[in-house]
Amino acid sequence: MAKVLEGPGMDLLAKWGMRVPHNVVVTSIDQLDHLASANVWMRDKRLVAKAHEAIGSRMKLGLVKVDLDLKGAVKATREILGKKIGTMTISQVIISEMVPHEAEYYLAVKSTREGADILMANFGGIEVESRWSEIKRISIEIGDTPAIEDLEKLAKQTGFTGDIIKKIAQFARKLFECYDQEDGQYLEINPLSVTSDGELIALDMVTMLDADAHFRHPDWSFTFASEFGRPYTEDELAIMEIDSRIKGSVKFIEIPGGNIALLPAGGGASVYYADAIVAQGGKIANYAEYSGDPQDWAVEALTERVAALPDIKHIIVGGAIANFTNVKKTFAGIIAGFRNVRTKGKLKDVHIWVRRGGPYEKEGLESMRALEQERFKIHVYDRYTPLTDIVDYALKGKAA
């Protein structure tokens, strides 16, 4: 699951026929001036300026400014851009038209094990959390589409009356279509409101999509938001791009301040090694994994990022006994990555700890041991060494 920021999330709603406020996303004051000259609504409407980042409680943090004219929006953008919130520096601001409204509603589609739930309430905004038990829902099985009649019934149960019942049922149907066709995991509109001409409009949006489905959506021009309260780094984005177009998987997230880098085989091993290191007082420098027998060039690209992390003293290349991943082949990618980074003057004082089993493990482990001839500080173990022993060795700074 990966989060999409508000601007592109609104664009997805509009793509599927739902009404949203006019909006633009800027990273500089110069962009705002240029866009204002091209968009009449920015000159004629009252505006809202918000930090366009994956961060909660923006209003409380002073990152939302409302009821602005264009001059006020420029001032607010200048105040918000570059502001530091914890480890995050605000790099984007979304400017949208301010839509006068009285009523606020709630609408969402959430993935479940059996399919999806459609959630609805005739209240919204800050009331939702305190009244969560009052929200109504219906469940949709995998492969099914909600009938308008069922959505109208849900609207009635929620407390809607009159003409709005049909309108909100149609809006909910469109939201589900967006969720279903765009590989959604969670789509939430809060608040959903009514314009002066009586039409429903989404005023704010939370969008979670399946990032691994990127290859099915060539029109996804947006970048997913980081889950760690900061923008993704260039290296993280590069590995995400590779991951989106290969069989198998490669993952990479940087964790500043650590001195033990991880290059595990599989998500289970990733968590296993991270927990073992932290439990013993060590500090990890990253999260990473390769799994599903990815191409060796993809593993090479991942290895280059892991091996080039700053201030690392150890690299753990660990995994259980693979079922079908070719150990020799993936190790060829890791070895190439190590060599590439070594030519740039790194890895000279870094110890590499290897533990792996699976198809062609003997040949793969022998190729790893051969790196000793190239003066790599490498320690290689087979399937008969317990998984976390190499964590003990790394933290103690000595091999068995």
C-alpha positions as CSV (number, residue, x, y, z in Angstrom):
1,M,0.0,0.0,0.0
2,A,1.3,3.4,-0.9
3,K,0.0,6.9,-0.3
4,V,-0.8,9.4,-3.1
5,L,-0.8,13.0,-2.1
6,E,-3.9,15.2,-2.3
7,G,-3.4,16.8,-5.7
8,P,-3.0,13.6,-7.8
9,G,-5.6,11.9,-5.5
10,M,-8.1,14.6,-6.6
11,D,-7.1,14.1,-10.2
12,L,-8.1,10.4,-9.9
13,L,-11.5,11.4,-8.6
14,A,-12.0,13.8,-11.5
15,K,-10.9,11.1,-14.0
16,W,-13.8,8.9,-12.8
17,G,-16.4,11.7,-13.0
18,M,-16.4,13.1,-9.5
19,R,-16.4,16.8,-8.9
20,V,-13.4,18.3,-7.1
21,P,-12.2,21.9,-6.4
22,H,-9.8,23.5,-8.9
23,N,-6.3,23.1,-7.6
24,V,-2.6,23.4,-8.5
25,V,0.5,22.2,-6.8
26,V,3.6,24.4,-6.6
27,T,7.2,24.1,-5.4
28,S,8.1,27.8,-5.7
29,I,6.6,31.3,-5.7
30,D,7.5,31.7,-9.3
31,Q,5.4,28.8,-10.3
32,L,2.4,30.3,-8.4
33,D,2.7,33.6,-10.2
34,H,2.8,31.8,-13.6
35,L,-0.1,29.6,-12.8
36,A,-2.2,32.5,-11.5
37,S,-1.9,34.2,-14.9
38,A,-3.2,31.1,-16.7
39,N,-6.0,30.2,-14.3
40,V,-8.9,32.6,-13.9
41,W,-10.2,30.8,-10.8
42,M,-7.0,31.7,-8.9
43,R,-7.7,35.4,-9.5
44,D,-11.5,35.3,-9.0
45,K,-12.1,32.8,-6.2
46,R,-11.3,32.7,-2.5
47,L,-8.4,30.2,-2.0
48,V,-7.0,27.7,0.4
49,A,-3.2,27.0,0.7
50,K,-2.0,23.7,2.3
51,A,1.3,21.9,2.7
52,H,1.2,19.2,0.1
53,E,3.0,16.5,2.1
54,A,2.2,13.2,3.8
55,I,1.6,14.7,7.2
56,G,-1.3,14.7,9.5
57,S,-2.9,17.6,11.6
58,R,-1.8,20.2,9.0
59,M,-4.3,22.8,10.4
60,K,-2.9,22.4,14.0
61,L,0.7,22.8,12.6
62,G,-0.1,26.0,10.8
63,L,0.2,24.4,7.4
64,V,-3.3,25.3,6.2
65,K,-4.4,28.8,5.4
66,V,-8.0,29.5,4.3
67,D,-10.2,32.2,2.8
68,L,-7.3,33.9,0.9
69,D,-7.2,36.1,-2.1
70,L,-4.3,35.6,-4.6
71,K,-2.0,38.0,-2.7
72,G,-2.8,36.1,0.5
73,A,-2.1,32.7,-1.2
74,V,1.3,34.0,-2.3
75,K,2.1,35.1,1.2
76,A,0.9,31.8,2.7
77,T,2.9,29.8,0.1
78,R,6.0,31.7,1.0
79,E,5.5,31.0,4.7
80,I,4.8,27.3,4.2
81,L,7.5,26.3,1.7
82,G,10.7,25.4,3.4
83,K,9.2,25.1,6.8
84,K,10.6,22.3,8.9
85,I,8.3,19.9,10.7
86,G,10.4,17.4,12.6
87,T,12.7,15.9,10.1
88,M,10.6,17.0,7.1
89,T,11.0,20.2,5.1
90,I,7.9,21.3,3.3
91,S,8.7,21.3,-0.4
92,Q,5.2,21.5,-2.0
93,V,2.0,23.6,-1.5
94,I,-1.4,22.9,-3.0
95,I,-3.6,25.9,-3.8
96,S,-7.3,25.1,-4.3
97,E,-10.5,27.1,-4.7
98,M,-12.3,27.5,-1.4
99,V,-15.8,26.0,-1.8
100,P,-18.4,27.6,0.6
101,H,-20.5,24.9,2.2
102,E,-22.6,24.1,5.2
103,A,-23.0,20.3,5.3
104,E,-20.1,17.9,5.5
105,Y,-20.4,14.1,4.8
106,Y,-18.0,11.1,4.8
107,L,-17.5,8.5,2.1
108,A,-14.8,5.8,1.7
109,V,-13.9,2.5,0.1
110,K,-11.6,0.2,2.1
111,S,-10.0,-3.0,1.0
112,T,-10.8,-6.1,3.0
113,R,-9.8,-9.8,2.9
114,E,-13.1,-10.7,1.2
115,G,-13.3,-7.7,-1.1
116,A,-14.1,-4.1,0.0
117,D,-16.3,-2.1,2.3
118,I,-18.1,1.1,1.3
119,L,-18.4,3.4,4.3
120,M,-20.8,6.3,4.5
121,A,-21.9,9.0,7.0
122,N,-24.2,12.0,6.9
123,F,-21.5,13.9,9.0
124,G,-17.9,14.5,8.2
125,G,-14.8,16.6,9.0
126,I,-13.4,16.5,12.5
127,E,-16.5,14.7,13.8
128,V,-15.7,11.4,12.1
129,E,-13.2,10.0,14.6
130,S,-15.4,10.7,17.6
131,R,-18.5,9.2,15.9
132,W,-16.9,6.3,14.1
133,S,-19.4,3.8,15.5
134,E,-22.2,5.6,13.7
135,I,-20.7,5.2,10.3
136,K,-22.7,2.7,8.1
137,R,-21.2,0.3,5.6
138,I,-21.9,-2.5,3.1
139,S,-19.4,-5.2,2.0
140,I,-18.7,-6.0,-1.6
141,E,-17.2,-9.4,-2.5
142,I,-14.2,-9.6,-4.8
143,G,-15.2,-9.3,-8.4
144,D,-18.6,-7.7,-7.6
145,T,-19.9,-4.2,-8.2
146,P,-22.3,-2.5,-5.8
147,A,-25.8,-2.0,-7.2
148,I,-27.2,1.5,-7.1
149,E,-30.2,0.2,-5.2
150,D,-28.0,-1.1,-2.5
151,L,-26.1,2.2,-2.3
152,E,-29.4,4.1,-2.1
153,K,-30.5,1.8,0.8
154,L,-27.1,2.5,2.5
155,A,-27.7,6.2,2.1
156,K,-31.1,6.0,3.7
157,Q,-29.7,3.9,6.6
158,T,-27.1,6.6,7.0
159,G,-29.8,9.2,7.5
160,F,-29.9,11.0,4.1
161,T,-33.3,12.0,2.8
162,G,-34.7,13.5,-0.3
163,D,-32.9,14.1,-3.6
164,I,-29.4,13.7,-2.1
165,I,-30.0,9.9,-1.7
166,K,-29.7,9.3,-5.4
167,K,-26.8,11.7,-5.7
168,I,-24.7,10.2,-3.0
169,A,-25.4,6.7,-4.2
170,Q,-24.1,7.7,-7.7
171,F,-21.1,9.4,-6.2
172,A,-20.3,6.3,-4.1
173,R,-20.6,4.1,-7.2
174,K,-18.1,6.3,-9.0
175,L,-15.7,6.2,-6.0
176,F,-15.9,2.4,-6.0
177,E,-15.2,2.3,-9.7
178,C,-12.1,4.5,-9.1
179,Y,-11.0,2.2,-6.3
180,D,-11.6,-1.0,-8.4
181,Q,-10.0,0.2,-11.7
182,E,-7.1,2.1,-10.1
183,D,-5.9,-0.7,-7.9
184,G,-7.0,1.1,-4.8
185,Q,-6.5,0.0,-1.2
186,Y,-8.2,2.8,0.6
187,L,-10.0,5.9,-0.8
188,E,-11.5,8.4,1.7
189,I,-13.3,11.6,1.0
190,N,-13.7,13.8,4.1
191,P,-15.4,16.0,3.8
192,L,-17.8,15.4,0.9
193,S,-20.0,18.4,0.6
194,V,-22.6,20.1,-1.6
195,T,-22.0,23.1,-3.9
196,S,-24.3,26.1,-4.3
197,D,-25.8,24.5,-7.4
198,G,-26.6,21.3,-5.5
199,E,-23.9,19.0,-6.7
200,L,-21.7,16.8,-4.5
201,I,-18.0,17.8,-4.4
202,A,-15.0,16.1,-2.7
203,L,-13.2,18.7,-0.6
204,D,-10.4,16.6,0.8
205,M,-9.0,13.2,-0.1
206,V,-6.9,10.3,1.3
207,T,-5.7,8.0,-1.4
208,M,-3.9,4.6,-0.9
209,L,-3.1,2.5,-4.0
210,D,-1.2,-0.7,-4.7
211,A,2.2,0.6,-5.7
212,D,3.1,-2.8,-7.2
213,A,0.3,-2.2,-9.8
214,H,2.1,0.7,-11.4
215,F,2.9,-1.2,-14.5
216,R,-0.8,-1.5,-15.3
217,H,-1.3,2.3,-15.2
218,P,0.9,4.2,-17.7
219,D,-1.0,7.4,-16.9
220,W,0.1,7.3,-13.3
221,S,2.5,10.3,-13.6
222,F,2.6,11.0,-9.8
223,T,5.2,9.9,-7.3
224,F,4.0,8.0,-4.2
225,A,4.4,9.7,-0.9
226,S,6.9,8.4,1.6
227,E,5.5,6.7,4.7
228,F,8.3,8.1,6.8
229,G,7.3,11.8,7.0
230,R,9.8,12.9,4.3
231,P,10.1,12.8,0.5
232,Y,11.6,9.7,-1.0
233,T,15.3,10.0,-1.8
234,E,16.6,9.7,-5.4
235,D,17.9,6.2,-4.6
236,E,14.6,5.1,-3.1
237,L,12.7,6.4,-6.1
238,A,15.2,4.6,-8.5
239,I,14.6,1.3,-6.8
240,M,10.9,1.8,-6.8
241,E,11.0,2.4,-10.5
242,I,13.0,-0.8,-11.1
243,D,10.6,-2.7,-8.8
244,S,7.6,-1.5,-10.9
245,R,8.9,-3.2,-14.1
246,I,10.5,-6.5,-13.1
247,K,9.4,-9.9,-12.0
248,G,10.1,-10.6,-8.4
249,S,10.8,-7.6,-6.1
250,V,13.4,-5.2,-4.9
251,K,12.8,-2.8,-2.1
252,F,14.9,0.0,-0.5
253,I,14.4,2.6,2.3
254,E,17.2,4.6,3.9
255,I,17.4,5.0,7.7
256,P,19.9,7.8,8.6
257,G,22.2,7.2,11.5
258,G,22.7,3.5,11.2
259,N,26.0,1.6,10.6
260,I,24.7,-1.9,9.7
261,A,23.3,-2.2,6.2
262,L,20.9,-4.9,5.2
263,L,20.5,-6.8,2.0
264,P,18.2,-9.7,2.9
265,A,16.4,-12.2,0.7
266,G,12.7,-11.8,1.2
267,G,10.4,-9.7,3.4
268,G,10.5,-12.2,6.3
269,A,14.3,-12.1,6.4
270,S,14.3,-8.4,6.3
271,V,12.1,-8.1,9.4
272,Y,14.0,-11.0,11.1
273,Y,17.4,-9.4,10.7
274,A,16.2,-5.8,11.5
275,D,14.6,-7.1,14.7
276,A,17.7,-9.1,15.7
277,I,20.0,-6.1,15.2
278,V,17.9,-3.7,17.1
279,A,17.2,-6.2,19.9
280,Q,21.0,-6.4,20.4
281,G,21.5,-2.6,20.4
282,G,22.6,-2.2,16.9
283,K,21.5,0.5,14.4
284,I,20.3,-0.4,11.0
285,A,21.1,1.9,8.1
286,N,18.2,0.8,5.8
287,Y,15.4,-1.5,5.0
288,A,15.9,-3.6,1.9
289,E,14.9,-6.9,0.3
290,Y,15.1,-8.9,-2.9
291,S,12.7,-11.7,-3.5
292,G,10.8,-13.7,-6.2
293,D,13.9,-14.5,-8.2
294,P,14.5,-11.0,-9.6
295,Q,16.8,-10.3,-12.5
296,D,20.5,-10.0,-11.5
297,W,20.7,-6.5,-12.9
298,A,17.9,-5.4,-10.6
299,V,19.7,-7.0,-7.6
300,E,22.9,-5.2,-8.7
301,A,21.2,-1.8,-8.7
302,L,19.8,-2.5,-5.2
303,T,23.2,-3.6,-4.0
304,E,24.8,-0.5,-5.2
305,R,22.5,1.7,-3.2
306,V,22.9,-0.5,-0.1
307,A,26.7,-0.6,-0.3
308,A,27.0,3.1,-0.9
309,L,25.1,4.1,2.3
310,P,27.2,6.5,4.4
311,D,29.1,5.5,7.6
312,I,28.3,1.8,7.4
313,K,30.6,-0.7,9.1
314,H,28.8,-4.0,8.1
315,I,26.6,-5.3,5.4
316,I,24.4,-8.4,6.1
317,V,23.5,-10.4,3.1
318,G,21.1,-12.9,4.7
319,G,18.3,-15.2,3.8
320,A,16.7,-18.5,4.6
321,I,16.7,-21.5,2.2
322,A,15.2,-20.3,-1.0
323,N,12.5,-22.4,-2.8
324,F,13.1,-21.2,-6.3
325,T,15.3,-18.1,-6.3
326,N,18.6,-18.9,-8.0
327,V,21.3,-18.1,-5.4
328,K,24.2,-18.1,-7.9
329,K,22.3,-15.8,-10.2
330,T,21.2,-13.2,-7.6
331,F,24.6,-13.4,-5.9
332,A,26.1,-12.5,-9.3
333,G,24.1,-9.3,-9.1
334,I,25.2,-8.6,-5.6
335,I,28.9,-9.2,-6.4
336,A,28.7,-6.9,-9.4
337,G,27.1,-4.2,-7.2
338,F,29.9,-4.6,-4.6
339,R,32.6,-4.3,-7.3
340,N,30.9,-1.2,-8.8
341,V,30.8,0.5,-5.4
342,R,34.4,-0.6,-4.6
343,T,35.7,1.2,-7.7
344,K,34.3,4.4,-6.3
345,G,36.5,4.1,-3.2
346,K,34.0,2.6,-0.8
347,L,33.6,-0.7,1.1
348,K,37.4,-0.9,2.0
349,D,36.7,-1.0,5.7
350,V,33.2,-2.6,5.6
351,H,32.7,-6.2,6.7
352,I,30.3,-8.3,4.6
353,W,28.4,-11.1,6.3
354,V,26.7,-13.7,4.1
355,R,24.3,-16.5,5.0
356,R,22.1,-18.2,2.4
357,G,20.7,-21.5,1.1
358,G,18.7,-22.6,-1.9
359,P,19.1,-23.6,-5.5
360,Y,22.8,-23.3,-6.7
361,E,23.8,-22.2,-3.2
362,K,27.2,-24.0,-3.4
363,E,28.2,-22.2,-6.5
364,G,26.8,-18.9,-5.2
365,L,28.6,-19.1,-1.9
366,E,31.8,-20.0,-3.6
367,S,31.6,-16.9,-5.8
368,M,31.1,-14.8,-2.7
369,R,34.1,-16.4,-0.9
370,A,36.2,-15.6,-4.0
371,L,35.8,-11.9,-3.2
372,E,38.4,-12.4,-0.5
373,Q,41.0,-12.6,-3.3
374,E,39.9,-9.0,-4.2
375,R,40.5,-7.9,-0.6
376,F,36.9,-7.6,0.4
377,K,36.3,-8.3,4.1
378,I,33.8,-11.0,3.5
379,H,32.5,-13.8,5.7
380,V,30.4,-16.5,4.1
381,Y,28.1,-19.1,5.7
382,D,25.8,-21.8,4.4
383,R,22.3,-23.1,5.4
384,Y,23.8,-24.9,8.5
385,T,24.5,-21.6,10.2
386,P,21.5,-20.2,12.1
387,L,20.1,-17.1,10.5
388,T,20.9,-14.7,13.3
389,D,24.4,-15.9,14.1
390,I,25.8,-13.5,11.5
391,V,24.2,-10.7,13.4
392,D,26.1,-11.8,16.5
393,Y,29.3,-12.0,14.5
394,A,28.8,-8.5,13.0
395,L,27.9,-6.8,16.3
396,K,30.9,-8.5,18.1
397,G,33.1,-7.7,15.1
398,K,34.5,-11.2,14.8
399,A,33.6,-14.4,12.8
400,A,33.1,-17.9,14.2
